[in-house]
Amino acid sequence: MYKPIKAYCAGLIKEFGIISEERKLLLEKIAAYIIEKQKRYKPINLVYICTHNSRRSHFGQIWAQVAANYYNVQHVTTFSGGTEATAFHVNAINAIKRIGFVVKPINRQNNSIYHILFDDNETPIVCFSKVYDDPENPKKEFAAIMTCSDAEENCPFIPGVELRIGTTYDDPKAYDTTPQQDEIYDERCRQIARETFYVFSLIK
């Protein structure tokens, strides 16, 4: 794992105490799902969903894969999707770059595909905006983790899901083009990272 990311991860662990007890109870349901899949020797597929699949859901997808690697939780594959497809937003991309991720565009178009690297010896995380039932995403035996309230309300039914849970976060989009833009994106990225690491810290 790249040194800046590893140091960032170590910092996240020291912040578990700022997660509320109510929030921890919610996050522990995701951990319980992963543990149950492990007991049954089943692949662990986690799909992070928000409206446009442009910001928070990508943070979730990326950090869950990194957390699985950090805690050596095997057979985890992470995905993301939305109720509509737009693009992986440049402000979210810049937030992960500031942490130390290497972001490689595979093509350049309105909805580009990116390879996100956190370790030269690990498979890159593939990120691009898509709807939650895109062919690239699993069709059955997965957990749907809703990262925004709008997606939670507008996805009344997700076929094939085993666990659906709402861990909603405030949208950093509200601060686009403001002086606080980068600060808020960094804050939201860290919040999602912290809570995702808490989930995986519970898996032995």
GROMACS elastic network, one bead per residue, 0.5 to 0.9 nm:
[ bonds ]
;  ai    aj funct       b0    kb
    1     4     6  0.85338   500
    1     5     6  0.68771   500
    1     6     6  0.61459   500
    1    66     6  0.89241   500
    1    69     6  0.88032   500
    1    70     6  0.83690   500
    1   118     6  0.57435   500
    1   120     6  0.73599   500
    1   121     6  0.80947   500
    1   122     6  0.84001   500
    2     5     6  0.54975   500
    2     6     6  0.61899   500
    2     7     6  0.87408   500
    2   100     6  0.72896   500
    2   101     6  0.79270   500
    2   117     6  0.89137   500
    2   118     6  0.58842   500
    2   119     6  0.55008   500
    2   120     6  0.79099   500
    3     6     6  0.50245   500
    3     7     6  0.61149   500
    3     8     6  0.85303   500
    3   100     6  0.82089   500
    4     7     6  0.51809   500
    4     8     6  0.61732   500
    4     9     6  0.86756   500
    4    99     6  0.66281   500
    4   100     6  0.56063   500
    4   101     6  0.85620   500
    5     9     6  0.61232   500
    5    10     6  0.86411   500
    5    99     6  0.61785   500
    5   100     6  0.57102   500
    5   101     6  0.71684   500
    5   118     6  0.71100   500
    6     9     6  0.50577   500
    6    10     6  0.63080   500
    6    11     6  0.87358   500
    6    70     6  0.83110   500
    7    10     6  0.51107   500
    7    11     6  0.63872   500
    7    12     6  0.88483   500
    8    11     6  0.51063   500
    8    12     6  0.64328   500
    8    99     6  0.72727   500
    9    12     6  0.50514   500
    9    13     6  0.66515   500
    9    66     6  0.89737   500
    9    67     6  0.83018   500
    9    70     6  0.82312   500
    9   193     6  0.82482   500
    9   194     6  0.82618   500
    9   197     6  0.80225   500
   10    13     6  0.54440   500
   10    14     6  0.69271   500
   11    14     6  0.53489   500
   11    15     6  0.68325   500
   11   194     6  0.88900   500
   12    15     6  0.52240   500
   12    16     6  0.69840   500
   12   190     6  0.77500   500
   12   191     6  0.88958   500
   12   193     6  0.73103   500
   12   194     6  0.51756   500
   12   195     6  0.86350   500
   12   197     6  0.72779   500
   12   198     6  0.85739   500
   13    16     6  0.56907   500
   13    17     6  0.87940   500
   13   194     6  0.70939   500
   13   197     6  0.71248   500
   13   198     6  0.73351   500
   13   201     6  0.84892   500
   14    17     6  0.73545   500
   15    18     6  0.57479   500
   15    19     6  0.75980   500
   15   194     6  0.71217   500
   16    19     6  0.55948   500
   16    20     6  0.88866   500
   16   194     6  0.69228   500
   16   195     6  0.76608   500
   16   197     6  0.86258   500
   16   198     6  0.65436   500
   17    20     6  0.76085   500
   19    22     6  0.83539   500
   19    23     6  0.64559   500
   19    24     6  0.65700   500
   19   194     6  0.84465   500
   19   195     6  0.74736   500
   19   198     6  0.89097   500
   20    23     6  0.51467   500
   20    24     6  0.62155   500
   20    25     6  0.87942   500
   21    25     6  0.63458   500
   21    26     6  0.88613   500
   22    25     6  0.53293   500
   22    26     6  0.67402   500
   22    27     6  0.89838   500
   23    26     6  0.51799   500
   23    27     6  0.63042   500
   23    28     6  0.86066   500
   23   167     6  0.83689   500
   23   195     6  0.87653   500
   24    28     6  0.59280   500
   24    29     6  0.87784   500
   24   195     6  0.82008   500
   24   198     6  0.81187   500
   24   199     6  0.84311   500
   25    28     6  0.51435   500
   25    29     6  0.68375   500
   26    29     6  0.55757   500
   26    30     6  0.74747   500
   26   165     6  0.80740   500
   26   166     6  0.83732   500
   26   167     6  0.74704   500
   27    30     6  0.54397   500
   27    31     6  0.67473   500
   27    32     6  0.89137   500
   27   165     6  0.89392   500
   27   167     6  0.76386   500
   27   195     6  0.72793   500
   27   196     6  0.79886   500
   27   198     6  0.76927   500
   27   199     6  0.58984   500
   28    32     6  0.61029   500
   28    33     6  0.86042   500
   28   198     6  0.84657   500
   28   199     6  0.61987   500
   28   202     6  0.77726   500
   29    32     6  0.50075   500
   29    33     6  0.62850   500
   29    34     6  0.87784   500
   29   163     6  0.89446   500
   29   165     6  0.82473   500
   29   199     6  0.85796   500
   30    33     6  0.51031   500
   30    34     6  0.64032   500
   30    35     6  0.87206   500
   30   143     6  0.80469   500
   30   145     6  0.84666   500
   30   163     6  0.81190   500
   30   165     6  0.78915   500
   30   199     6  0.66920   500
   30   200     6  0.89098   500
   31    34     6  0.51276   500
   31    35     6  0.61639   500
   31    36     6  0.85999   500
   31   198     6  0.88463   500
   31   199     6  0.52344   500
   31   200     6  0.65248   500
   31   201     6  0.86103   500
   31   202     6  0.64510   500
   31   203     6  0.65453   500
   32    35     6  0.50673   500
   32    36     6  0.61160   500
   32    37     6  0.86456   500
   32   199     6  0.89124   500
   32   202     6  0.86359   500
   32   203     6  0.82653   500
   33    36     6  0.51776   500
   33    37     6  0.63238   500
   33    38     6  0.87190   500
   33    44     6  0.88009   500
   33   143     6  0.79561   500
   33   162     6  0.88086   500
   33   163     6  0.74418   500
   34    37     6  0.51364   500
   34    38     6  0.62564   500
   34    39     6  0.87829   500
   34    44     6  0.64618   500
   34    45     6  0.88926   500
   34    76     6  0.87801   500
   34   200     6  0.86974   500
   34   203     6  0.77219   500
   35    38     6  0.50098   500
   35    39     6  0.63056   500
   35    40     6  0.88169   500
   35   202     6  0.89705   500
   35   203     6  0.64514   500
   35   204     6  0.83351   500
   36    39     6  0.51251   500
   36    40     6  0.64974   500
   36    41     6  0.87199   500
   36    42     6  0.87181   500
   37    40     6  0.52000   500
   37    41     6  0.61488   500
   37    42     6  0.51341   500
   37    43     6  0.68750   500
   37    44     6  0.63430   500
   38    42     6  0.60324   500
   38    43     6  0.76979   500
   38    44     6  0.77183   500
   38    74     6  0.85204   500
   38    75     6  0.85716   500
   39    42     6  0.77320   500
   40    43     6  0.89917   500
   41    75     6  0.89332   500
   42    75     6  0.79111   500
   43    74     6  0.85443   500
   43    75     6  0.52926   500
   43    76     6  0.64379   500
   43    77     6  0.78297   500
   43   141     6  0.85352   500
   43   142     6  0.88457   500
   44    74     6  0.84167   500
   44    75     6  0.58975   500
   44    77     6  0.62417   500
   44    78     6  0.82835   500
   44   141     6  0.81941   500
   44   142     6  0.69397   500
   44   143     6  0.83022   500
   45    75     6  0.83774   500
   45    76     6  0.60248   500
   45    77     6  0.50833   500
   45    78     6  0.58374   500
   45    79     6  0.75580   500
   45   138     6  0.73359   500
   45   141     6  0.72319   500
   45   143     6  0.64308   500
   45   144     6  0.88883   500
   46    61     6  0.77670   500
   46    64     6  0.81401   500
   46    76     6  0.76296   500
   46    77     6  0.64667   500
   46    79     6  0.60861   500
   46    80     6  0.81363   500
   46   138     6  0.88775   500
   46   142     6  0.57636   500
   46   144     6  0.63327   500
   46   145     6  0.72575   500
   47    57     6  0.83813   500
   47    60     6  0.85648   500
   47    61     6  0.71157   500
   47    77     6  0.87315   500
   47    78     6  0.59299   500
   47    80     6  0.50145   500
   47    81     6  0.70739   500
   47   132     6  0.78665   500
   47   137     6  0.76472   500
   47   138     6  0.81740   500
   47   142     6  0.70015   500
   47   143     6  0.60319   500
   47   145     6  0.60646   500
   47   146     6  0.84454   500
   48    53     6  0.86045   500
   48    56     6  0.83172   500
   48    58     6  0.73210   500
   48    59     6  0.86728   500
   48    60     6  0.59097   500
   48    61     6  0.59520   500
   48    78     6  0.77468   500
   48    79     6  0.61822   500
   48    81     6  0.63805   500
   48    82     6  0.83862   500
   48   132     6  0.84797   500
   48   143     6  0.83569   500
   48   144     6  0.60060   500
   48   146     6  0.59907   500
   48   147     6  0.66170   500
   49    52     6  0.85582   500
   49    53     6  0.66637   500
   49    56     6  0.81738   500
   49    57     6  0.52530   500
   49    58     6  0.84954   500
   49    60     6  0.86048   500
   49    79     6  0.86484   500
   49    80     6  0.56312   500
   49    82     6  0.52313   500
   49    83     6  0.78592   500
   49   131     6  0.86545   500
   49   132     6  0.66514   500
   49   144     6  0.68266   500
   49   145     6  0.60294   500
   49   147     6  0.58040   500
   49   148     6  0.75016   500
   49   151     6  0.69184   500
   49   152     6  0.84147   500
   50    53     6  0.54327   500
   50    54     6  0.79767   500
   50    55     6  0.81876   500
   50    56     6  0.67797   500
   50    57     6  0.55124   500
   50    58     6  0.89111   500
   50    80     6  0.81873   500
   50    81     6  0.66882   500
   50    83     6  0.69567   500
   50    84     6  0.88857   500
   50   132     6  0.87613   500
   50   145     6  0.87630   500
   50   146     6  0.60699   500
   50   147     6  0.53322   500
   50   148     6  0.51567   500
   50   149     6  0.79333   500
   50   150     6  0.73584   500
   50   151     6  0.51178   500
   50   152     6  0.77895   500
   50   168     6  0.87579   500
   51    54     6  0.81112   500
   51    57     6  0.86521   500
   51    81     6  0.80478   500
   51    84     6  0.62721   500
   51    85     6  0.82513   500
   51   131     6  0.87760   500
   51   147     6  0.86966   500
   51   148     6  0.69994   500
   51   149     6  0.86022   500
   51   150     6  0.63106   500
   51   152     6  0.86285   500
   51   154     6  0.84450   500
   52    55     6  0.78521   500
   52    57     6  0.86396   500
   52    81     6  0.77028   500
   52    82     6  0.50395   500
   52    83     6  0.63673   500
   52    84     6  0.52903   500
   52    85     6  0.55018   500
   52    86     6  0.57152   500
   52    87     6  0.76488   500
   52    88     6  0.87762   500
   52   129     6  0.72962   500
   52   130     6  0.79974   500
   52   131     6  0.80684   500
   52   151     6  0.86778   500
   53    56     6  0.73159   500
   53    57     6  0.56717   500
   53    58     6  0.66854   500
   53    80     6  0.67684   500
   53    81     6  0.51628   500
   53    83     6  0.77692   500
   53    84     6  0.72975   500
   53    85     6  0.62972   500
   53    86     6  0.68703   500
   53    87     6  0.71091   500
   53    88     6  0.69096   500
   53    89     6  0.88672   500
   53   128     6  0.79898   500
   53   129     6  0.51816   500
   53   130     6  0.64638   500
   53   131     6  0.74500   500
   53   132     6  0.85138   500
   54    57     6  0.68789   500
   54    58     6  0.65225   500
   54    81     6  0.86923   500
   54    82     6  0.82272   500
   54    85     6  0.80359   500
   54    86     6  0.66087   500
   54    87     6  0.54256   500
   54    89     6  0.51875   500
   54    90     6  0.88504   500
   54    92     6  0.76688   500
   54   128     6  0.80138   500
   54   129     6  0.60957   500
   54   130     6  0.89377   500
   55    58     6  0.54761   500
   55    59     6  0.63933   500
   55    60     6  0.88949   500
   55    87     6  0.88735   500
   55    88     6  0.64837   500
   55    89     6  0.61520   500
   55    90     6  0.89270   500
   55    91     6  0.81185   500
   55    92     6  0.54994   500
   55    93     6  0.83318   500
   55   171     6  0.80758   500
   55   172     6  0.79008   500
   55   173     6  0.81234   500
   55   185     6  0.89138   500
   55   189     6  0.89145   500
   56    59     6  0.50320   500
   56    60     6  0.62693   500
   56    61     6  0.87147   500
   56    92     6  0.81373   500
   56   147     6  0.62918   500
   56   148     6  0.77115   500
   56   169     6  0.75237   500
   56   170     6  0.87563   500
   56   171     6  0.73284   500
   56   172     6  0.82569   500
   56   188     6  0.78363   500
   56   189     6  0.75735   500
   56   192     6  0.78409   500
   57    61     6  0.61742   500
   57    62     6  0.86169   500
   57    79     6  0.85648   500
   57    80     6  0.56805   500
   57    81     6  0.69488   500
   57    82     6  0.79341   500
   57   145     6  0.86225   500
   57   146     6  0.79486   500
   57   147     6  0.60755   500
   57   148     6  0.83692   500
   58    62     6  0.60521   500
   58    63     6  0.84268   500
   58    79     6  0.81255   500
   58    80     6  0.61153   500
   58    81     6  0.82867   500
   58    88     6  0.74686   500
   58    92     6  0.81939   500
   58   127     6  0.69845   500
   58   128     6  0.83244   500
   58   129     6  0.85393   500
   59    62     6  0.52723   500
   59    63     6  0.60057   500
   59    64     6  0.84056   500
   59    92     6  0.77910   500
   59    96     6  0.82520   500
   59   188     6  0.87081   500
   59   189     6  0.61514   500
   59   190     6  0.89978   500
   59   192     6  0.67656   500
   59   193     6  0.74573   500
   60    63     6  0.53312   500
   60    64     6  0.59405   500
   60    65     6  0.85668   500
   60    78     6  0.84755   500
   60    79     6  0.85781   500
   60    80     6  0.77620   500
   60   145     6  0.86073   500
   60   147     6  0.78355   500
   60   189     6  0.85148   500
   60   192     6  0.63282   500
   60   193     6  0.72702   500
   60   196     6  0.73732   500
   61    64     6  0.54703   500
   61    65     6  0.64690   500
   61    66     6  0.88360   500
   61    77     6  0.88408   500
   61    78     6  0.52942   500
   61    79     6  0.54217   500
   61    80     6  0.58137   500
   61   125     6  0.83496   500
   61   127     6  0.83875   500
   62    65     6  0.54286   500
   62    66     6  0.63292   500
   62    67     6  0.86746   500
   62    78     6  0.74830   500
   62    79     6  0.83970   500
   62   116     6  0.79058   500
   62   125     6  0.67951   500
   62   126     6  0.88835   500
   62   127     6  0.84045   500
   62   193     6  0.87196   500
   63    67     6  0.58861   500
   63    68     6  0.84358   500
   63   189     6  0.88744   500
   63   192     6  0.75503   500
   63   193     6  0.54894   500
   63   194     6  0.88036   500
   63   196     6  0.65509   500
   63   197     6  0.76916   500
   64    67     6  0.50427   500
   64    68     6  0.61043   500
   64    69     6  0.86179   500
   64    76     6  0.85662   500
   64    77     6  0.85438   500
   64    78     6  0.66417   500
   64   193     6  0.78007   500
   64   196     6  0.59331   500
   64   197     6  0.74250   500
   64   199     6  0.89116   500
   64   200     6  0.80643   500
   65    68     6  0.51721   500
   65    69     6  0.63647   500
   65    70     6  0.86929   500
   65    76     6  0.70883   500
   65    77     6  0.67421   500
   65    78     6  0.59823   500
   65   125     6  0.77253   500
   66    69     6  0.51039   500
   66    70     6  0.60882   500
   66    71     6  0.86604   500
   66   118     6  0.74468   500
   66   197     6  0.86934   500
   67    71     6  0.60620   500
   67    72     6  0.81234   500
   67    73     6  0.81897   500
   67   193     6  0.83220   500
   67   196     6  0.69805   500
   67   197     6  0.55273   500
   67   198     6  0.89236   500
   67   199     6  0.86847   500
   67   200     6  0.62546   500
   67   201     6  0.83300   500
   68    71     6  0.53819   500
   68    72     6  0.56757   500
   68    74     6  0.70223   500
   68    75     6  0.87479   500
   68    76     6  0.66515   500
   68    77     6  0.88620   500
   68   197     6  0.84522   500
   68   200     6  0.65725   500
   69    73     6  0.63655   500
   69    74     6  0.77929   500
   69    76     6  0.87849   500
   69   122     6  0.88477   500
   70    73     6  0.78873   500
   70   197     6  0.88260   500
   70   200     6  0.88096   500
   71    74     6  0.89448   500
   71   197     6  0.87029   500
   71   200     6  0.67103   500
   71   201     6  0.68423   500
   71   203     6  0.80712   500
   71   204     6  0.84675   500
   73    76     6  0.69117   500
   73   200     6  0.77711   500
   73   203     6  0.75234   500
   73   204     6  0.81753   500
   78   125     6  0.83460   500
   79   125     6  0.88992   500
   79   126     6  0.83921   500
   79   127     6  0.81587   500
   79   132     6  0.89121   500
   79   136     6  0.84283   500
   79   137     6  0.64399   500
   79   138     6  0.83471   500
   80   127     6  0.78570   500
   80   128     6  0.84118   500
   80   129     6  0.78689   500
   80   130     6  0.76388   500
   80   131     6  0.83259   500
   80   132     6  0.68007   500
   80   137     6  0.76622   500
   81    84     6  0.79926   500
   81    85     6  0.76920   500
   81   128     6  0.87097   500
   81   129     6  0.65958   500
   81   130     6  0.51577   500
   81   133     6  0.74004   500
   81   134     6  0.76034   500
   81   137     6  0.79872   500
   82    85     6  0.62097   500
   82    86     6  0.87812   500
   82   129     6  0.75116   500
   82   130     6  0.61216   500
   82   132     6  0.50093   500
   82   133     6  0.85191   500
   82   151     6  0.72077   500
   83   130     6  0.82741   500
   83   131     6  0.54299   500
   83   132     6  0.64035   500
   83   133     6  0.88985   500
   83   151     6  0.64168   500
   83   154     6  0.74329   500
   83   155     6  0.71271   500
   84   129     6  0.83402   500
   84   130     6  0.67146   500
   84   131     6  0.51617   500
   84   132     6  0.80505   500
   85   111     6  0.83168   500
   85   128     6  0.87971   500
   85   129     6  0.51546   500
   85   131     6  0.54034   500
   85   132     6  0.88588   500
   86    89     6  0.84509   500
   86   110     6  0.80694   500
   86   111     6  0.64449   500
   86   128     6  0.87281   500
   86   129     6  0.56270   500
   86   130     6  0.72041   500
   87    90     6  0.86203   500
   87   110     6  0.67862   500
   87   112     6  0.68497   500
   87   113     6  0.88525   500
   87   128     6  0.63601   500
   87   130     6  0.80080   500
   88    91     6  0.87206   500
   88    92     6  0.72434   500
   88    93     6  0.71737   500
   88   111     6  0.70379   500
   88   112     6  0.74442   500
   88   113     6  0.83381   500
   88   114     6  0.85587   500
   88   127     6  0.72704   500
   88   128     6  0.56801   500
   88   129     6  0.56297   500
   89    92     6  0.54208   500
   89    93     6  0.63334   500
   89    94     6  0.87526   500
   90    94     6  0.60368   500
   90    95     6  0.85528   500
   91    94     6  0.50877   500
   91    95     6  0.62576   500
   91    96     6  0.89766   500
   91   173     6  0.87325   500
   91   176     6  0.79706   500
   91   181     6  0.81362   500
   91   182     6  0.74242   500
   91   185     6  0.71692   500
   92    95     6  0.50248   500
   92    96     6  0.66203   500
   92    97     6  0.87191   500
   92   172     6  0.88332   500
   92   185     6  0.66211   500
   92   186     6  0.84966   500
   92   189     6  0.80884   500
   93    96     6  0.54867   500
   93    97     6  0.62909   500
   93    98     6  0.88140   500
   93   103     6  0.76074   500
   94    98     6  0.61852   500
   94    99     6  0.88556   500
   94   182     6  0.83897   500
   94   185     6  0.88368   500
   95    98     6  0.52849   500
   95    99     6  0.68524   500
   95   182     6  0.71352   500
   95   185     6  0.61841   500
   95   186     6  0.56511   500
   95   189     6  0.71934   500
   96    99     6  0.51855   500
   96   100     6  0.66552   500
   96   101     6  0.57316   500
   96   102     6  0.83176   500
   96   103     6  0.84178   500
   96   186     6  0.81048   500
   96   189     6  0.77202   500
   97   100     6  0.51689   500
   97   102     6  0.63908   500
   97   103     6  0.70084   500
   98   101     6  0.74376   500
   98   186     6  0.84501   500
   99   186     6  0.88253   500
  100   118     6  0.76345   500
  101   116     6  0.66024   500
  101   117     6  0.57593   500
  101   118     6  0.53324   500
  101   119     6  0.86037   500
  102   115     6  0.80926   500
  102   116     6  0.58391   500
  102   117     6  0.50243   500
  102   118     6  0.66754   500
  102   119     6  0.89462   500
  103   114     6  0.64883   500
  103   115     6  0.58763   500
  103   117     6  0.64439   500
  104   113     6  0.85795   500
  104   114     6  0.54537   500
  104   115     6  0.50769   500
  104   116     6  0.64746   500
  104   117     6  0.80323   500
  105   108     6  0.66970   500
  105   112     6  0.67591   500
  105   113     6  0.59413   500
  105   115     6  0.63505   500
  105   116     6  0.87745   500
  106   112     6  0.72002   500
  106   113     6  0.54508   500
  106   114     6  0.54908   500
  106   115     6  0.68389   500
  107   111     6  0.88348   500
  107   112     6  0.56072   500
  107   113     6  0.58870   500
  107   114     6  0.76068   500
  108   111     6  0.76667   500
  108   112     6  0.52344   500
  108   113     6  0.75938   500
  109   112     6  0.50684   500
  109   113     6  0.84381   500
  111   128     6  0.66139   500
  111   129     6  0.64918   500
  111   130     6  0.88797   500
  112   127     6  0.84972   500
  112   128     6  0.61507   500
  112   129     6  0.80355   500
  113   126     6  0.70258   500
  113   127     6  0.58807   500
  113   129     6  0.80919   500
  114   125     6  0.80208   500
  114   126     6  0.57832   500
  114   127     6  0.51867   500
  114   128     6  0.63811   500
  115   124     6  0.54078   500
  115   125     6  0.55451   500
  115   127     6  0.64241   500
  116   123     6  0.89717   500
  116   124     6  0.52963   500
  116   126     6  0.63468   500
  116   127     6  0.72176   500
  117   120     6  0.69453   500
  117   122     6  0.76605   500
  117   123     6  0.75921   500
  117   125     6  0.65423   500
  118   121     6  0.88526   500
  118   122     6  0.75430   500
  118   123     6  0.89879   500
  118   124     6  0.75296   500
  118   125     6  0.85883   500
  119   122     6  0.54015   500
  119   123     6  0.81120   500
  119   124     6  0.81467   500
  120   123     6  0.79928   500
  120   124     6  0.84756   500
  122   125     6  0.89196   500
  130   133     6  0.81192   500
  130   134     6  0.61805   500
  130   136     6  0.87594   500
  131   134     6  0.53564   500
  131   137     6  0.89810   500
  132   135     6  0.89527   500
  132   137     6  0.69945   500
  132   158     6  0.84085   500
  133   136     6  0.80014   500
  133   137     6  0.62320   500
  133   138     6  0.77349   500
  133   139     6  0.72082   500
  133   158     6  0.81423   500
  133   159     6  0.83796   500
  134   137     6  0.55456   500
  134   138     6  0.83704   500
  134   139     6  0.89101   500
  135   138     6  0.74587   500
  135   139     6  0.80451   500
  138   141     6  0.75653   500
  138   142     6  0.68592   500
  138   160     6  0.83034   500
  139   142     6  0.77612   500
  139   159     6  0.71336   500
  139   160     6  0.56011   500
  139   161     6  0.78729   500
  140   159     6  0.72351   500
  140   161     6  0.59192   500
  140   162     6  0.76627   500
  141   160     6  0.60331   500
  141   161     6  0.58773   500
  141   162     6  0.56027   500
  141   163     6  0.85903   500
  142   160     6  0.71212   500
  142   161     6  0.52940   500
  142   162     6  0.56120   500
  142   163     6  0.69200   500
  142   164     6  0.88443   500
  143   161     6  0.58509   500
  143   162     6  0.56736   500
  143   164     6  0.58492   500
  143   165     6  0.78676   500
  144   158     6  0.81501   500
  144   161     6  0.64996   500
  144   162     6  0.78991   500
  144   163     6  0.61275   500
  144   165     6  0.64196   500
  144   166     6  0.84178   500
  145   163     6  0.80804   500
  145   164     6  0.60086   500
  145   165     6  0.51578   500
  145   166     6  0.58954   500
  145   167     6  0.66071   500
  145   168     6  0.87052   500
  146   149     6  0.74260   500
  146   151     6  0.66589   500
  146   152     6  0.58637   500
  146   164     6  0.74616   500
  146   165     6  0.60803   500
  146   167     6  0.57877   500
  146   168     6  0.62395   500
  147   150     6  0.89495   500
  147   151     6  0.76323   500
  147   152     6  0.78946   500
  147   165     6  0.89405   500
  147   166     6  0.63973   500
  147   167     6  0.53113   500
  147   169     6  0.58100   500
  147   170     6  0.87575   500
  148   151     6  0.55964   500
  148   152     6  0.63774   500
  148   153     6  0.88837   500
  148   166     6  0.75561   500
  148   167     6  0.73581   500
  148   169     6  0.56973   500
  148   170     6  0.72540   500
  148   171     6  0.75830   500
  149   153     6  0.61444   500
  149   154     6  0.85487   500
  149   166     6  0.76132   500
  149   167     6  0.85914   500
  149   168     6  0.57655   500
  149   169     6  0.78260   500
  149   170     6  0.87633   500
  150   153     6  0.51945   500
  150   154     6  0.60674   500
  150   155     6  0.84708   500
  151   154     6  0.50342   500
  151   155     6  0.57404   500
  151   156     6  0.88841   500
  152   155     6  0.56371   500
  152   156     6  0.73356   500
  152   165     6  0.86687   500
  152   166     6  0.66448   500
  152   168     6  0.83128   500
  153   156     6  0.64989   500
  154   157     6  0.87362   500
  155   158     6  0.66673   500
  157   161     6  0.89139   500
  158   161     6  0.60794   500
  158   164     6  0.84695   500
  161   164     6  0.66932   500
  169   172     6  0.89056   500
  169   188     6  0.76717   500
  169   191     6  0.85786   500
  169   192     6  0.79917   500
  170   173     6  0.88240   500
  170   174     6  0.87813   500
  170   188     6  0.76362   500
  171   174     6  0.62533   500
  171   175     6  0.84935   500
  171   185     6  0.88772   500
  171   188     6  0.80198   500
  172   175     6  0.57277   500
  172   176     6  0.72470   500
  172   181     6  0.76030   500
  172   184     6  0.60041   500
  172   185     6  0.56090   500
  172   187     6  0.87878   500
  172   188     6  0.67910   500
  173   176     6  0.52567   500
  173   181     6  0.83141   500
  173   185     6  0.83098   500
  174   177     6  0.89536   500
  174   178     6  0.87720   500
  174   181     6  0.85402   500
  175   178     6  0.54231   500
  175   179     6  0.80139   500
  175   180     6  0.64101   500
  175   182     6  0.85000   500
  175   184     6  0.70563   500
  175   185     6  0.83506   500
  176   179     6  0.85665   500
  176   180     6  0.81853   500
  176   181     6  0.53787   500
  176   182     6  0.84980   500
  177   180     6  0.82200   500
  177   181     6  0.62725   500
  178   181     6  0.52844   500
  178   182     6  0.87226   500
  179   182     6  0.77740   500
  179   183     6  0.84716   500
  180   183     6  0.53308   500
  180   184     6  0.60415   500
  180   185     6  0.86083   500
  181   184     6  0.54123   500
  181   185     6  0.62734   500
  181   186     6  0.86609   500
  182   185     6  0.51284   500
  182   186     6  0.60466   500
  182   187     6  0.84633   500
  183   186     6  0.51833   500
  183   187     6  0.60968   500
  183   188     6  0.86912   500
  184   188     6  0.60960   500
  184   189     6  0.84451   500
  185   188     6  0.51881   500
  185   189     6  0.60228   500
  185   190     6  0.84985   500
  186   189     6  0.51184   500
  186   190     6  0.60952   500
  186   191     6  0.85838   500
  187   190     6  0.51905   500
  187   191     6  0.61560   500
  187   192     6  0.87402   500
  188   191     6  0.50567   500
  188   192     6  0.62666   500
  188   193     6  0.84793   500
  189   192     6  0.53468   500
  189   193     6  0.60888   500
  189   194     6  0.85693   500
  190   194     6  0.58662   500
  190   195     6  0.85012   500
  191   194     6  0.51351   500
  191   195     6  0.62519   500
  191   196     6  0.85092   500
  192   195     6  0.53290   500
  192   196     6  0.60233   500
  192   197     6  0.85110   500
  193   196     6  0.51255   500
  193   197     6  0.60519   500
  193   198     6  0.85415   500
  194   197     6  0.51982   500
  194   198     6  0.62203   500
  194   199     6  0.88448   500
  195   199     6  0.64257   500
  195   200     6  0.89266   500
  196   199     6  0.51447   500
  196   200     6  0.65528   500
  196   201     6  0.86774   500
  197   200     6  0.51688   500
  197   201     6  0.59707   500
  197   202     6  0.88262   500
  198   201     6  0.50771   500
  198   202     6  0.67623   500
  199   202     6  0.57231   500
  199   203     6  0.74346   500
  200   203     6  0.53794   500
  200   204     6  0.85304   500
  201   204     6  0.75926   500
